[in-house]
Amino acid sequence: METCEHVTRILKYNHGRRS
């Protein structure tokens, strides 16, 4: 169950893309 890593990766990606 690697949901935490998956979510963190998406959040970081989203944050960087939004910036």
mmJSON file of the N, C-alpha and C atoms, coordinates in Angstrom:
{"data_MODEL":{"atom_site":{
"group_PDB":["ATOM","ATOM","ATOM","ATOM","ATOM","ATOM","ATOM","ATOM","ATOM","ATOM","ATOM","ATOM","ATOM","ATOM","ATOM","ATOM","ATOM","ATOM","ATOM","ATOM","ATOM","ATOM","ATOM","ATOM","ATOM","ATOM","ATOM","ATOM","ATOM","ATOM","ATOM","ATOM","ATOM","ATOM","ATOM","ATOM","ATOM","ATOM","ATOM","ATOM","ATOM","ATOM","ATOM","ATOM","ATOM","ATOM","ATOM","ATOM","ATOM","ATOM","ATOM","ATOM","ATOM","ATOM","ATOM","ATOM","ATOM"],
"id":[1,2,3,4,5,6,7,8,9,10,11,12,13,14,15,16,17,18,19,20,21,22,23,24,25,26,27,28,29,30,31,32,33,34,35,36,37,38,39,40,41,42,43,44,45,46,47,48,49,50,51,52,53,54,55,56,57],
"type_symbol":["N","C","C","N","C","C","N","C","C","N","C","C","N","C","C","N","C","C","N","C","C","N","C","C","N","C","C","N","C","C","N","C","C","N","C","C","N","C","C","N","C","C","N","C","C","N","C","C","N","C","C","N","C","C","N","C","C"],
"label_atom_id":["N","CA","C","N","CA","C","N","CA","C","N","CA","C","N","CA","C","N","CA","C","N","CA","C","N","CA","C","N","CA","C","N","CA","C","N","CA","C","N","CA","C","N","CA","C","N","CA","C","N","CA","C","N","CA","C","N","CA","C","N","CA","C","N","CA","C"],
"label_alt_id":[null,null,null,null,null,null,null,null,null,null,null,null,null,null,null,null,null,null,null,null,null,null,null,null,null,null,null,null,null,null,null,null,null,null,null,null,null,null,null,null,null,null,null,null,null,null,null,null,null,null,null,null,null,null,null,null,null],
"label_comp_id":["MET","MET","MET","GLU","GLU","GLU","THR","THR","THR","CYS","CYS","CYS","GLU","GLU","GLU","HIS","HIS","HIS","VAL","VAL","VAL","THR","THR","THR","ARG","ARG","ARG","ILE","ILE","ILE","LEU","LEU","LEU","LYS","LYS","LYS","TYR","TYR","TYR","ASN","ASN","ASN","HIS","HIS","HIS","GLY","GLY","GLY","ARG","ARG","ARG","ARG","ARG","ARG","SER","SER","SER"],
"label_asym_id":["A","A","A","A","A","A","A","A","A","A","A","A","A","A","A","A","A","A","A","A","A","A","A","A","A","A","A","A","A","A","A","A","A","A","A","A","A","A","A","A","A","A","A","A","A","A","A","A","A","A","A","A","A","A","A","A","A"],
"label_entity_id":["1","1","1","1","1","1","1","1","1","1","1","1","1","1","1","1","1","1","1","1","1","1","1","1","1","1","1","1","1","1","1","1","1","1","1","1","1","1","1","1","1","1","1","1","1","1","1","1","1","1","1","1","1","1","1","1","1"],
"label_seq_id":[1,1,1,2,2,2,3,3,3,4,4,4,5,5,5,6,6,6,7,7,7,8,8,8,9,9,9,10,10,10,11,11,11,12,12,12,13,13,13,14,14,14,15,15,15,16,16,16,17,17,17,18,18,18,19,19,19],
"pdbx_PDB_ins_code":[null,null,null,null,null,null,null,null,null,null,null,null,null,null,null,null,null,null,null,null,null,null,null,null,null,null,null,null,null,null,null,null,null,null,null,null,null,null,null,null,null,null,null,null,null,null,null,null,null,null,null,null,null,null,null,null,null],
"Cartn_x":[0.852,0.0,0.883,1.128,1.959,1.108,0.032,-0.861,-0.258,0.363,0.956,1.98,2.853,3.883,3.23,2.208,1.524,0.88,0.198,-0.479,0.539,1.607,2.633,3.233,3.463,4.087,3.124,1.861,0.872,0.762,0.722,0.584,1.785,2.968,4.187,4.178,3.749,3.719,2.715,1.555,0.508,0.986,1.625,2.085,3.121,4.035,5.084,4.488,3.52,2.922,2.09,1.456,0.581,1.449,2.602,3.497,3.855],
"Cartn_y":[-1.209,0.0,1.252,1.784,3.0,4.205,4.416,5.53,6.855,6.826,8.054,8.617,7.734,8.187,8.694,7.984,8.376,9.758,9.93,11.213,12.338,12.059,13.088,13.49,12.471,12.758,13.624,13.298,14.063,15.481,15.599,16.922,17.8,17.199,17.962,18.36,17.431,17.712,18.828,18.722,19.725,21.088,21.105,22.374,23.021,22.205,22.732,23.208,22.468,22.841,24.116,24.265,25.433,26.678,26.5,27.642,28.378],
"Cartn_z":[0.0,0.0,0.0,-1.16,-1.233,-1.638,-0.898,-1.249,-0.784,0.383,0.928,-0.063,-0.545,-1.484,-2.768,-3.202,-4.441,-4.282,-3.175,-2.92,-2.786,-2.073,-1.864,-3.197,-4.062,-5.365,-6.19,-6.156,-6.944,-6.393,-5.084,-4.465,-4.818,-4.712,-5.018,-6.498,-7.347,-8.785,-9.078,-8.438,-8.651,-8.171,-7.03,-6.452,-7.373,-7.861,-8.745,-10.07,-10.569,-11.86,-11.673,-10.558,-10.326,-10.147,-9.549,-9.286,-10.581],
"occupancy":[1.0,1.0,1.0,1.0,1.0,1.0,1.0,1.0,1.0,1.0,1.0,1.0,1.0,1.0,1.0,1.0,1.0,1.0,1.0,1.0,1.0,1.0,1.0,1.0,1.0,1.0,1.0,1.0,1.0,1.0,1.0,1.0,1.0,1.0,1.0,1.0,1.0,1.0,1.0,1.0,1.0,1.0,1.0,1.0,1.0,1.0,1.0,1.0,1.0,1.0,1.0,1.0,1.0,1.0,1.0,1.0,1.0],
"B_iso_or_equiv":[0.0,0.0,0.0,0.0,0.0,0.0,0.0,0.0,0.0,0.0,0.0,0.0,0.0,0.0,0.0,0.0,0.0,0.0,0.0,0.0,0.0,0.0,0.0,0.0,0.0,0.0,0.0,0.0,0.0,0.0,0.0,0.0,0.0,0.0,0.0,0.0,0.0,0.0,0.0,0.0,0.0,0.0,0.0,0.0,0.0,0.0,0.0,0.0,0.0,0.0,0.0,0.0,0.0,0.0,0.0,0.0,0.0],
"pdbx_formal_charge":[null,null,null,null,null,null,null,null,null,null,null,null,null,null,null,null,null,null,null,null,null,null,null,null,null,null,null,null,null,null,null,null,null,null,null,null,null,null,null,null,null,null,null,null,null,null,null,null,null,null,null,null,null,null,null,null,null],
"auth_seq_id":[1,1,1,2,2,2,3,3,3,4,4,4,5,5,5,6,6,6,7,7,7,8,8,8,9,9,9,10,10,10,11,11,11,12,12,12,13,13,13,14,14,14,15,15,15,16,16,16,17,17,17,18,18,18,19,19,19],
"auth_comp_id":["MET","MET","MET","GLU","GLU","GLU","THR","THR","THR","CYS","CYS","CYS","GLU","GLU","GLU","HIS","HIS","HIS","VAL","VAL","VAL","THR","THR","THR","ARG","ARG","ARG","ILE","ILE","ILE","LEU","LEU","LEU","LYS","LYS","LYS","TYR","TYR","TYR","ASN","ASN","ASN","HIS","HIS","HIS","GLY","GLY","GLY","ARG","ARG","ARG","ARG","ARG","ARG","SER","SER","SER"],
"auth_asym_id":["A","A","A","A","A","A","A","A","A","A","A","A","A","A","A","A","A","A","A","A","A","A","A","A","A","A","A","A","A","A","A","A","A","A","A","A","A","A","A","A","A","A","A","A","A","A","A","A","A","A","A","A","A","A","A","A","A"],
"auth_atom_id":["N","CA","C","N","CA","C","N","CA","C","N","CA","C","N","CA","C","N","CA","C","N","CA","C","N","CA","C","N","CA","C","N","CA","C","N","CA","C","N","CA","C","N","CA","C","N","CA","C","N","CA","C","N","CA","C","N","CA","C","N","CA","C","N","CA","C"],
"pdbx_PDB_model_num":[1,1,1,1,1,1,1,1,1,1,1,1,1,1,1,1,1,1,1,1,1,1,1,1,1,1,1,1,1,1,1,1,1,1,1,1,1,1,1,1,1,1,1,1,1,1,1,1,1,1,1,1,1,1,1,1,1]
}}}
